[in-house]
Amino acid sequence: MASPYTPLKIATFVWLLIALFGMYAGLQLSRTPLILPGIFLTFICFTSATRMATRLIKISALEKVLLGDTRSELHQRVRQSSLAQQILSLLIAVAEVDGAADLREKELIRSFLFERFADPEIHRQIQTWNHESVPIDQIGPLVHQLRLQLSSAECETIFYWCCLITLIDQRFNESEHDILQKVAMHIGLPPLHARRIFHHAKLRVLQGERHAQNDRSRTPDRHGHALEILGLEEGATREEIRNRHRELVKKFHPDAHIHLGPVAAKEATERFREVQEAYEILSA
């Protein structure tokens, strides 16, 4: 199973090889009249090799902690399930972080996914999926399995759905904050970008409460919401607004959602449109 830590491990291993080669070159140099430079090079490369070897061990240990035991029965079941069932498992795990989800909550989450997948076969997979609860320490392998199958834009949408699930009961506590941070970390979202996606989800829930999806002028404090969407503080300069807009247009561009369907693509387009509207409000 591929690991998101593989590039870092490869880079560290390459540096380790370079340091070992430098040690060899230093030892050879120390046998010549340039004995002092040779000893110095050997010492420097030995120190670097020791540091790289230690880092490699730490990365491997961190990988094991974050990804969990990939041989576990639960993880094997997740790997054998369909994409829709894996998404359902993740959303239920997020919902259960503040207490076990009852049958009603699980049905609400299933309905949430029914609205996003039109395929009857996917509906059947979701309806019949009866899984054990995913522990917090197994969130990593579950998210990583999704990450292997989805594009970066689709991974953002999965995180967006997790945010909606935490906000759907109009309560948001520290445990839900922590689980969203964990999901964002395993998906590979920078903290600031994850926060912006959360604000998009929050804005959507607030609009749903006011039944104002088609009338944004009724949303109070449009200027404040625009700042939240762009992740800016009050008093941001026009240059800061312009630069942030340019940055987010690249990150929020609604790429194809071939695995998650047209509703997910529409939601991504909506997030992109909110960035555009926020920029227009702050630039006015």
DOVEX-5529 format. One line per field, with one value per atom (N, C-alpha, C): residue number from 1; x negated, y negated, z. Coordinates in steps of 0.2 Angstrom, whole numbers, padded with zeros to 4 digits. Last residue first. Layout:
N
i (NUM,...)
x (X,...)
y (Y,...)
z (Z,...)
END
This chain:
284
i (284,284,284,283,283,283,282,282,282,281,281,281,280,280,280,279,279,279,278,278,278,277,277,277,276,276,276,275,275,275,274,274,274,273,273,273,272,272,272,271,271,271,270,270,270,269,269,269,268,268,268,267,267,267,266,266,266,265,265,265,264,264,264,263,263,263,262,262,262,261,261,261,260,260,260,259,259,259,258,258,258,257,257,257,256,256,256,255,255,255,254,254,254,253,253,253,252,252,252,251,251,251,250,250,250,249,249,249,248,248,248,247,247,247,246,246,246,245,245,245,244,244,244,243,243,243,242,242,242,241,241,241,240,240,240,239,239,239,238,238,238,237,237,237,236,236,236,235,235,235,234,234,234,233,233,233,232,232,232,231,231,231,230,230,230,229,229,229,228,228,228,227,227,227,226,226,226,225,225,225,224,224,224,223,223,223,222,222,222,221,221,221,220,220,220,219,219,219,218,218,218,217,217,217,216,216,216,215,215,215,214,214,214,213,213,213,212,212,212,211,211,211,210,210,210,209,209,209,208,208,208,207,207,207,206,206,206,205,205,205,204,204,204,203,203,203,202,202,202,201,201,201,200,200,200,199,199,199,198,198,198,197,197,197,196,196,196,195,195,195,194,194,194,193,193,193,192,192,192,191,191,191,190,190,190,189,189,189,188,188,188,187,187,187,186,186,186,185,185,185,184,184,184,183,183,183,182,182,182,181,181,181,180,180,180,179,179,179,178,178,178,177,177,177,176,176,176,175,175,175,174,174,174,173,173,173,172,172,172,171,171,171,170,170,170,169,169,169,168,168,168,167,167,167,166,166,166,165,165,165,164,164,164,163,163,163,162,162,162,161,161,161,160,160,160,159,159,159,158,158,158,157,157,157,156,156,156,155,155,155,154,154,154,153,153,153,152,152,152,151,151,151,150,150,150,149,149,149,148,148,148,147,147,147,146,146,146,145,145,145,144,144,144,143,143,143,142,142,142,141,141,141,140,140,140,139,139,139,138,138,138,137,137,137,136,136,136,135,135,135,134,134,134,133,133,133,132,132,132,131,131,131,130,130,130,129,129,129,128,128,128,127,127,127,126,126,126,125,125,125,124,124,124,123,123,123,122,122,122,121,121,121,120,120,120,119,119,119,118,118,118,117,117,117,116,116,116,115,115,115,114,114,114,113,113,113,112,112,112,111,111,111,110,110,110,109,109,109,108,108,108,107,107,107,106,106,106,105,105,105,104,104,104,103,103,103,102,102,102,101,101,101,100,100,100,99,99,99,98,98,98,97,97,97,96,96,96,95,95,95,94,94,94,93,93,93,92,92,92,91,91,91,90,90,90,89,89,89,88,88,88,87,87,87,86,86,86,85,85,85,84,84,84,83,83,83,82,82,82,81,81,81,80,80,80,79,79,79,78,78,78,77,77,77,76,76,76,75,75,75,74,74,74,73,73,73,72,72,72,71,71,71,70,70,70,69,69,69,68,68,68,67,67,67,66,66,66,65,65,65,64,64,64,63,63,63,62,62,62,61,61,61,60,60,60,59,59,59,58,58,58,57,57,57,56,56,56,55,55,55,54,54,54,53,53,53,52,52,52,51,51,51,50,50,50,49,49,49,48,48,48,47,47,47,46,46,46,45,45,45,44,44,44,43,43,43,42,42,42,41,41,41,40,40,40,39,39,39,38,38,38,37,37,37,36,36,36,35,35,35,34,34,34,33,33,33,32,32,32,31,31,31,30,30,30,29,29,29,28,28,28,27,27,27,26,26,26,25,25,25,24,24,24,23,23,23,22,22,22,21,21,21,20,20,20,19,19,19,18,18,18,17,17,17,16,16,16,15,15,15,14,14,14,13,13,13,12,12,12,11,11,11,10,10,10,9,9,9,8,8,8,7,7,7,6,6,6,5,5,5,4,4,4,3,3,3,2,2,2,1,1,1)
x (0076,0081,0079,0069,0066,0070,0077,0071,0068,0086,0088,0083,0077,0081,0084,0073,0068,0072,0085,0081,0076,0087,0092,0089,0077,0077,0082,0080,0073,0074,0092,0091,0085,0088,0092,0092,0081,0077,0081,0092,0086,0082,0099,0102,0097,0091,0092,0095,0092,0086,0086,0106,0104,0097,0105,0109,0107,0097,0095,0098,0107,0100,0097,0116,0118,0112,0110,0112,0113,0097,0103,0104,0085,0090,0097,0077,0079,0084,0075,0078,0080,0076,0077,0080,0064,0069,0070,0062,0060,0065,0065,0069,0067,0052,0055,0059,0047,0054,0057,0034,0035,0042,0034,0031,0033,0042,0044,0041,0033,0039,0042,0023,0021,0027,0031,0027,0025,0036,0041,0037,0024,0027,0032,0021,0016,0020,0032,0030,0026,0030,0036,0035,0018,0019,0025,0021,0016,0017,0030,0033,0028,0028,0027,0030,0039,0035,0034,0048,0043,0038,0050,0052,0047,0041,0043,0046,0046,0042,0045,0051,0046,0042,0061,0054,0049,0072,0071,0064,0070,0070,0068,0073,0067,0065,0087,0082,0075,0092,0092,0087,0091,0087,0087,0099,0092,0088,0111,0108,0101,0120,0113,0109,0133,0130,0123,0141,0136,0133,0148,0151,0147,0141,0142,0145,0143,0137,0137,0154,0154,0149,0155,0155,0156,0154,0149,0149,0160,0158,0153,0165,0169,0167,0158,0162,0166,0152,0156,0161,0144,0149,0154,0135,0139,0145,0128,0131,0136,0123,0127,0131,0114,0120,0125,0105,0109,0115,0099,0102,0107,0092,0098,0102,0084,0088,0094,0076,0080,0085,0069,0074,0079,0061,0066,0072,0053,0057,0063,0047,0051,0055,0039,0044,0049,0030,0035,0041,0023,0027,0032,0017,0022,0026,0017,0014,0019,0022,0024,0020,0021,0015,0017,0028,0030,0025,0023,0022,0024,0027,0020,0019,0041,0037,0030,0043,0045,0041,0038,0035,0037,0047,0040,0036,0059,0058,0051,0056,0057,0056,0056,0050,0050,0069,0063,0057,0075,0077,0071,0070,0069,0070,0076,0068,0067,0091,0087,0080,0105,0098,0094,0122,0117,0110,0131,0130,0125,0130,0134,0134,0121,0128,0133,0108,0112,0119,0102,0101,0105,0106,0109,0108,0098,0106,0109,0086,0087,0095,0087,0085,0087,0088,0094,0093,0075,0081,0087,0068,0067,0073,0073,0074,0073,0068,0075,0077,0054,0057,0064,0054,0052,0055,0057,0062,0060,0045,0051,0057,0036,0035,0042,0045,0041,0041,0045,0048,0043,0039,0043,0046,0030,0027,0032,0039,0035,0031,0045,0049,0045,0034,0037,0042,0033,0028,0030,0044,0044,0038,0041,0047,0047,0029,0029,0035,0034,0029,0029,0044,0046,0040,0039,0040,0042,0040,0033,0033,0054,0050,0043,0062,0059,0055,0077,0070,0067,0089,0087,0079,0093,0091,0089,0106,0099,0099,0116,0116,0109,0123,0116,0117,0134,0133,0126,0134,0140,0138,0123,0124,0129,0126,0120,0121,0138,0138,0132,0133,0138,0138,0125,0122,0126,0135,0131,0127,0142,0145,0141,0133,0133,0137,0132,0139,0139,0126,0125,0132,0131,0125,0123,0142,0143,0137,0136,0141,0142,0129,0125,0130,0139,0135,0131,0144,0148,0144,0134,0135,0139,0136,0129,0130,0148,0147,0141,0145,0150,0149,0137,0134,0138,0146,0141,0137,0155,0157,0152,0147,0149,0152,0133,0139,0141,0116,0122,0127,0108,0110,0116,0099,0104,0106,0092,0094,0100,0089,0083,0085,0098,0098,0092,0096,0102,0102,0084,0084,0090,0089,0084,0084,0098,0101,0096,0089,0094,0097,0082,0078,0083,0092,0088,0085,0095,0100,0097,0083,0085,0090,0084,0078,0080,0095,0095,0089,0090,0096,0096,0080,0079,0084,0082,0083,0081,0070,0077,0077,0058,0062,0069,0053,0050,0054,0061,0061,0059,0056,0063,0064,0043,0044,0051,0045,0043,0043,0050,0055,0052,0039,0045,0050,0023,0029,0035,0012,0014,0021,0009,0012,0015,0011,0009,0013,0009,0011,0008,0004,0008,0011,-0002,0003,0007,-0011,-0006,-0001,-0019,-0015,-0010,-0024,-0020,-0016,-0032,-0027,-0022,-0042,-0038,-0031,-0047,-0044,-0039,-0053,-0047,-0044,-0062,-0057,-0051,-0071,-0068,-0062,-0075,-0072,-0068,-0082,-0076,-0072,-0093,-0088,-0081,-0099,-0097,-0091,-0102,-0097,-0095,-0111,-0105,-0100,-0121,-0118,-0111,-0125,-0122,-0119,-0130,-0124,-0121,-0141,-0136,-0129,-0148,-0146,-0140,-0151,-0147,-0144,-0160,-0154,-0149,-0170,-0166,-0160,-0175,-0172,-0168,-0180,-0174,-0171,-0190,-0184,-0178,-0199,-0195,-0189,-0202,-0199,-0195,-0208,-0202,-0198,-0220,-0215,-0208,-0226,-0223,-0218,-0232,-0226,-0222,-0241,-0243,-0238,-0229,-0233,-0236,-0220,-0225,-0231,-0209,-0213,-0219,-0202,-0206,-0211,-0196,-0201,-0205,-0187,-0192,-0197,-0180,-0184,-0189,-0173,-0178,-0182,-0165,-0170,-0175,-0157,-0161,-0167,-0150,-0155,-0160,-0143,-0148,-0153,-0135,-0139,-0144,-0128,-0132,-0137,-0121,-0126,-0131,-0113,-0117,-0123,-0105,-0109,-0114,-0098,-0103,-0108,-0090,-0095,-0101,-0082,-0087,-0092,-0075,-0080,-0085,-0068,-0073,-0078,-0060,-0065,-0070,-0053,-0057,-0063,-0045,-0050,-0055,-0038,-0043,-0048,-0031,-0036,-0041,-0020,-0026,-0032,-0009,-0010,-0017,-0011,-0011,-0012,-0003,-0007,-0006,-0004,0000,-0004)
y (-0231,-0236,-0243,-0221,-0225,-0231,-0213,-0217,-0222,-0208,-0212,-0216,-0201,-0207,-0211,-0191,-0196,-0202,-0184,-0187,-0193,-0180,-0184,-0188,-0170,-0176,-0181,-0162,-0165,-0171,-0157,-0161,-0165,-0150,-0156,-0160,-0139,-0143,-0150,-0133,-0136,-0141,-0129,-0134,-0137,-0120,-0126,-0131,-0110,-0113,-0120,-0107,-0110,-0113,-0101,-0108,-0111,-0090,-0095,-0102,-0084,-0086,-0091,-0081,-0085,-0088,-0073,-0079,-0084,-0062,-0064,-0071,-0057,-0059,-0061,-0054,-0048,-0050,-0065,-0059,-0054,-0080,-0076,-0069,-0092,-0087,-0082,-0107,-0102,-0097,-0123,-0117,-0111,-0130,-0129,-0122,-0133,-0131,-0130,-0136,-0130,-0128,-0147,-0141,-0135,-0156,-0154,-0147,-0158,-0154,-0151,-0167,-0161,-0156,-0178,-0174,-0167,-0182,-0179,-0175,-0186,-0180,-0177,-0197,-0191,-0185,-0205,-0203,-0197,-0207,-0204,-0201,-0214,-0207,-0204,-0225,-0221,-0214,-0231,-0229,-0224,-0225,-0230,-0227,-0222,-0219,-0224,-0225,-0230,-0227,-0209,-0216,-0221,-0196,-0199,-0206,-0182,-0188,-0191,-0171,-0170,-0176,-0172,-0173,-0172,-0170,-0165,-0166,-0180,-0173,-0169,-0191,-0191,-0183,-0188,-0188,-0188,-0190,-0183,-0183,-0204,-0199,-0192,-0208,-0210,-0205,-0204,-0201,-0202,-0204,-0205,-0202,-0192,-0198,-0198,-0188,-0186,-0192,-0194,-0194,-0191,-0193,-0200,-0200,-0181,-0182,-0189,-0171,-0178,-0180,-0157,-0161,-0168,-0153,-0151,-0155,-0155,-0161,-0159,-0150,-0148,-0154,-0150,-0156,-0156,-0138,-0140,-0146,-0139,-0134,-0136,-0148,-0150,-0146,-0141,-0147,-0149,-0131,-0129,-0135,-0139,-0135,-0133,-0143,-0148,-0145,-0131,-0135,-0140,-0128,-0124,-0127,-0139,-0138,-0133,-0136,-0142,-0142,-0125,-0124,-0130,-0130,-0125,-0125,-0137,-0141,-0136,-0127,-0132,-0136,-0121,-0117,-0122,-0132,-0130,-0126,-0131,-0137,-0136,-0118,-0120,-0126,-0110,-0114,-0117,-0093,-0100,-0104,-0079,-0083,-0090,-0070,-0071,-0075,-0070,-0064,-0065,-0084,-0082,-0076,-0083,-0087,-0085,-0074,-0072,-0076,-0081,-0075,-0073,-0092,-0093,-0087,-0085,-0088,-0090,-0081,-0076,-0079,-0093,-0089,-0084,-0098,-0102,-0098,-0088,-0089,-0093,-0091,-0085,-0085,-0104,-0103,-0097,-0106,-0106,-0105,-0113,-0112,-0112,-0112,-0112,-0110,-0110,-0117,-0117,-0098,-0098,-0105,-0100,-0098,-0099,-0101,-0107,-0106,-0089,-0091,-0097,-0088,-0083,-0085,-0098,-0098,-0094,-0092,-0099,-0099,-0081,-0080,-0087,-0088,-0084,-0083,-0094,-0098,-0095,-0082,-0086,-0091,-0079,-0074,-0078,-0090,-0089,-0084,-0087,-0094,-0093,-0076,-0075,-0082,-0082,-0077,-0076,-0089,-0092,-0088,-0078,-0083,-0087,-0063,-0068,-0073,-0046,-0053,-0058,-0035,-0034,-0041,-0038,-0035,-0034,-0044,-0048,-0045,-0033,-0037,-0041,-0028,-0024,-0028,-0039,-0037,-0033,-0037,-0043,-0042,-0025,-0026,-0032,-0027,-0022,-0023,-0038,-0039,-0034,-0032,-0037,-0038,-0024,-0021,-0026,-0031,-0029,-0026,-0031,-0038,-0036,-0017,-0021,-0027,-0015,-0016,-0020,-0003,-0009,-0010,0010,0008,0001,0009,0009,0008,0012,0013,0014,0007,0007,0007,0006,0012,0012,-0008,-0005,0001,-0008,-0012,-0010,0001,0002,-0002,-0005,0002,0003,-0017,-0017,-0010,-0011,-0015,-0015,-0007,-0002,-0005,-0019,-0014,-0009,-0034,-0027,-0023,-0047,-0045,-0037,-0054,-0049,-0046,-0064,-0065,-0060,-0059,-0065,-0067,-0048,-0047,-0053,-0055,-0052,-0051,-0059,-0064,-0062,-0047,-0051,-0057,-0043,-0039,-0043,-0052,-0052,-0048,-0048,-0055,-0055,-0035,-0036,-0043,-0039,-0035,-0035,-0045,-0049,-0045,-0034,-0040,-0044,-0026,-0024,-0030,-0036,-0031,-0030,-0037,-0039,-0033,-0040,-0035,-0037,-0055,-0051,-0046,-0064,-0067,-0062,-0056,-0058,-0061,-0052,-0048,-0051,-0059,-0060,-0057,-0053,-0060,-0062,-0040,-0041,-0048,-0043,-0041,-0041,-0047,-0052,-0050,-0035,-0041,-0046,-0026,-0025,-0031,-0033,-0032,-0031,-0031,-0038,-0038,-0017,-0020,-0027,-0016,-0013,-0016,-0022,-0025,-0022,-0013,-0020,-0023,0003,-0001,-0008,0013,0010,0006,0018,0022,0019,0008,0009,0013,0011,0005,0005,0024,0023,0016,0020,0025,0024,0012,0009,0014,0022,0017,0013,0030,0033,0028,0023,0024,0027,0020,0027,0028,0007,0008,0016,-0002,0005,0007,-0020,-0014,-0007,-0031,-0027,-0021,-0037,-0041,-0036,-0027,-0030,-0033,-0024,-0019,-0022,-0037,-0034,-0028,-0038,-0043,-0040,-0028,-0028,-0032,-0033,-0027,-0026,-0045,-0046,-0039,-0040,-0044,-0044,-0034,-0030,-0034,-0045,-0040,-0035,-0052,-0055,-0050,-0044,-0045,-0048,-0045,-0039,-0039,-0059,-0056,-0049,-0059,-0063,-0061,-0051,-0049,-0053,-0059,-0052,-0050,-0070,-0071,-0064,-0065,-0068,-0069,-0060,-0055,-0058,-0072,-0067,-0062,-0078,-0082,-0077,-0069,-0070,-0073,-0069,-0062,-0064,-0082,-0080,-0073,-0081,-0086,-0084,-0072,-0070,-0075,-0079,-0072,-0071,-0090,-0091,-0084,-0083,-0087,-0088,-0076,-0072,-0076,-0077,-0082,-0078,-0067,-0073,-0078,-0054,-0058,-0063,-0048,-0044,-0048,-0057,-0057,-0053,-0053,-0059,-0060,-0042,-0041,-0047,-0048,-0043,-0042,-0056,-0059,-0054,-0046,-0051,-0054,-0041,-0037,-0041,-0052,-0048,-0044,-0054,-0059,-0056,-0042,-0043,-0048,-0045,-0039,-0040,-0056,-0057,-0051,-0050,-0056,-0057,-0042,-0039,-0044,-0052,-0047,-0044,-0058,-0062,-0057,-0047,-0049,-0053,-0046,-0040,-0042,-0058,-0057,-0051,-0055,-0061,-0060,-0044,-0043,-0049,-0050,-0044,-0043,-0059,-0061,-0056,-0050,-0055,-0058,-0042,-0039,-0044,-0047,-0048,-0046,-0042,-0049,-0051,-0025,-0029,-0037,-0011,-0017,-0021,0006,0000,-0006)
z (-0019,-0021,-0017,-0014,-0019,-0021,-0006,-0003,-0008,-0016,-0010,-0007,-0024,-0027,-0021,-0016,-0019,-0021,-0013,-0008,-0010,-0026,-0023,-0018,-0028,-0032,-0029,-0017,-0017,-0022,-0022,-0016,-0015,-0033,-0034,-0028,-0027,-0031,-0032,-0020,-0016,-0020,-0032,-0027,-0023,-0037,-0041,-0037,-0027,-0028,-0032,-0029,-0023,-0024,-0042,-0041,-0035,-0039,-0044,-0043,-0031,-0028,-0033,-0041,-0035,-0032,-0050,-0052,-0046,-0043,-0046,-0047,-0038,-0033,-0036,-0048,-0043,-0039,-0055,-0059,-0054,-0055,-0049,-0052,-0061,-0062,-0056,-0052,-0056,-0057,-0048,-0048,-0053,-0038,-0045,-0046,-0026,-0026,-0033,-0029,-0025,-0025,-0038,-0040,-0036,-0030,-0037,-0039,-0020,-0019,-0025,-0025,-0022,-0022,-0029,-0034,-0032,-0016,-0021,-0027,-0011,-0008,-0013,-0019,-0018,-0016,-0016,-0023,-0023,-0002,-0005,-0012,-0002,0001,-0001,-0009,-0012,-0009,-0001,-0008,-0011,0016,0011,0004,0030,0024,0019,0040,0038,0033,0047,0046,0045,0039,0045,0043,0028,0029,0036,0021,0027,0028,0012,0010,0015,0021,0015,0012,0030,0032,0026,0022,0025,0027,0019,0014,0016,0032,0029,0023,0033,0038,0035,0023,0023,0027,0027,0020,0020,0038,0039,0033,0034,0038,0037,0019,0024,0027,0009,0016,0021,-0002,0001,0008,-0007,-0003,0000,-0011,-0010,-0005,-0012,-0018,-0017,0001,-0003,-0010,0013,0009,0004,0025,0019,0014,0036,0035,0028,0037,0042,0040,0025,0025,0031,0029,0024,0024,0038,0041,0036,0030,0035,0038,0022,0019,0024,0031,0028,0025,0035,0040,0037,0023,0025,0031,0022,0017,0019,0034,0033,0028,0030,0035,0035,0020,0018,0023,0028,0023,0021,0035,0039,0034,0025,0029,0032,0023,0018,0021,0035,0034,0028,0035,0041,0038,0020,0024,0029,0018,0017,0022,0018,0015,0014,0024,0017,0013,0036,0032,0025,0040,0040,0036,0040,0035,0035,0050,0043,0038,0061,0059,0052,0061,0060,0058,0064,0057,0056,0077,0071,0065,0083,0083,0078,0082,0079,0078,0089,0082,0078,0102,0099,0091,0104,0103,0100,0094,0100,0099,0088,0086,0092,0082,0088,0085,0072,0075,0081,0066,0072,0076,0056,0054,0060,0058,0059,0058,0054,0061,0063,0041,0046,0053,0035,0035,0040,0036,0040,0041,0028,0035,0039,0016,0018,0026,0015,0015,0018,0013,0019,0020,0000,0006,0013,-0007,-0006,0000,-0006,-0003,-0002,-0014,-0007,-0003,-0026,-0023,-0016,-0028,-0028,-0025,-0029,-0024,-0023,-0033,-0035,-0029,-0025,-0027,-0029,-0021,-0026,-0029,-0010,-0016,-0022,-0001,-0004,-0010,0005,0000,-0004,0012,0007,0002,0021,0016,0010,0029,0024,0019,0035,0031,0026,0041,0036,0032,0051,0046,0040,0059,0054,0048,0069,0062,0057,0080,0078,0071,0082,0080,0077,0075,0081,0078,0067,0066,0072,0071,0072,0070,0059,0065,0065,0046,0048,0056,0034,0041,0044,0020,0023,0030,0013,0016,0020,0008,0013,0016,0000,0006,0011,-0010,-0006,0001,-0015,-0012,-0007,-0020,-0015,-0011,-0030,-0025,-0019,-0038,-0035,-0030,-0042,-0038,-0035,-0043,-0045,-0040,-0037,-0040,-0042,-0023,-0028,-0031,-0015,-0019,-0024,-0008,-0012,-0016,-0001,-0007,-0011,0008,0003,-0003,0017,0014,0008,0020,0016,0013,0028,0022,0017,0039,0035,0028,0043,0041,0036,0048,0042,0039,0059,0053,0047,0067,0064,0058,0070,0066,0063,0077,0070,0066,0084,0084,0077,0087,0082,0083,0102,0097,0093,0103,0106,0100,0096,0102,0105,0085,0089,0095,0076,0082,0087,0064,0068,0075,0060,0062,0066,0057,0062,0064,0047,0053,0059,0037,0039,0046,0035,0037,0040,0030,0036,0039,0018,0024,0030,0011,0013,0019,0010,0014,0016,0002,0009,0013,-0010,-0006,0001,-0013,-0012,-0008,-0005,-0011,-0008,0004,0003,-0003,0007,0003,0001,0016,0009,0004,0027,0023,0016,0030,0028,0024,0034,0028,0026,0045,0039,0033,0054,0052,0045,0055,0052,0050,0052,0056,0052,0045,0044,0049,0047,0040,0040,0061,0059,0053,0057,0061,0058,0052,0047,0051,0063,0059,0055,0067,0072,0068,0056,0059,0064,0053,0048,0051,0064,0064,0059,0062,0068,0067,0050,0050,0056,0055,0050,0049,0064,0066,0061,0055,0060,0063,0048,0044,0049,0058,0055,0051,0060,0065,0062,0047,0049,0055,0047,0042,0044,0058,0059,0054,0053,0059,0060,0042,0041,0047,0048,0044,0043,0055,0059,0055,0044,0049,0053,0038,0034,0039,0047,0045,0042,0048,0054,0052,0035,0038,0044,0034,0029,0032,0044,0044,0040,0038,0044,0046,0026,0026,0032,0031,0027,0027,0037,0041,0037,0026,0031,0035,0013,0015,0021,0009,0013,0016,0012,0008,0012,0020,0019,0014,0020,0026,0025,0008,0008,0014,0012,0007,0007,0022,0024,0019,0013,0018,0021,0005,0002,0007,0015,0012,0008,0019,0024,0020,0006,0009,0014,0006,0001,0003,0017,0018,0012,0012,0018,0019,0002,0000,0006,0009,0004,0003,0016,0020,0015,0005,0009,0013,0002,-0003,0000,0013,0011,0006,0012,0018,0016,0000,0001,0006,0004,-0001,-0001,0014,0016,0011,0007,0012,0014,-0002,-0004,0001,0008,0004,0001,0015,0018,0014,0010,0008,0011,0003,0009,0007,-0005,-0005,0001,0000,0000,0000)
END
